[in-house]
Amino acid sequence: MSGFQYRLIDTAGSELEIVRDARPELTDGDLIAMSDGREFEIVEVYDDEHGREGGVAATLVIDA
């Protein structure tokens, strides 16, 4: 699957997984799907240098 990689973390800061999405940019309120197909609303987007660590486009906080 082509697209962009995003790191998903929960509101406590624990990393959940790295997912791929076709959208180059995501914002608060967008939905993102985990690998098991469940969708979650994005609570916050970290797209600064720390949020992009590990080669991801951004780190996304979800309430999982």
N, C-alpha and C positions, 0 to 999 in steps of 0.2 A: 504494500500500500504506500503510495506516495503521500507527501504532505509534510507537516511540521510536527516535531516532537514536543510534548509538554510534560512537565513533572506535576503530578497531582499530589497534594498534601491535604491532610485534614486540618480542621481548625485548631487542633492541639500542636500542629507542626510536624506530625509523623508523615513520612513519605509513604504513599500508597502504591504508586506505579508510574511508569512512563507510558504515555499514550500518544498515538498519532492522530492528527486531525488535518483536514484539507485546508482549513482557514489559516491564513498567515498571521492573524491577530484576533485575540479574544478579549472581551471586556466583562466587567462585573455584570451578572445577570444572564449571560449566555449559558447554554447548556453544553456539557461535555460528557461523552460516553466513556465509561471504563471498558476494559477488555471483555468483561462479562456481559456487556450490553446495557447495564444500568446507567441511567443519565442523572447527572447532578448539576445543580445551578452553581456557577462560579461565584464565590463570595468576594474574592480579591485576586488581583493579578500582580505578580512580581516580575517585571520585565527589565529590571536594572541588571547590572553586571552580576550580582549575586543570584538573582532569579534565573539567569541564563547559564549558570555553572553546569558543566557536564554536557554542553552542546545542545541544550533544549532552547526552544524559542522563548519560554517563560515558565515560571512556576505558578500553578493555579491552586488556590485554596478552595476546597469544596467542603460542604457540611455533610460528610459521609458517616 
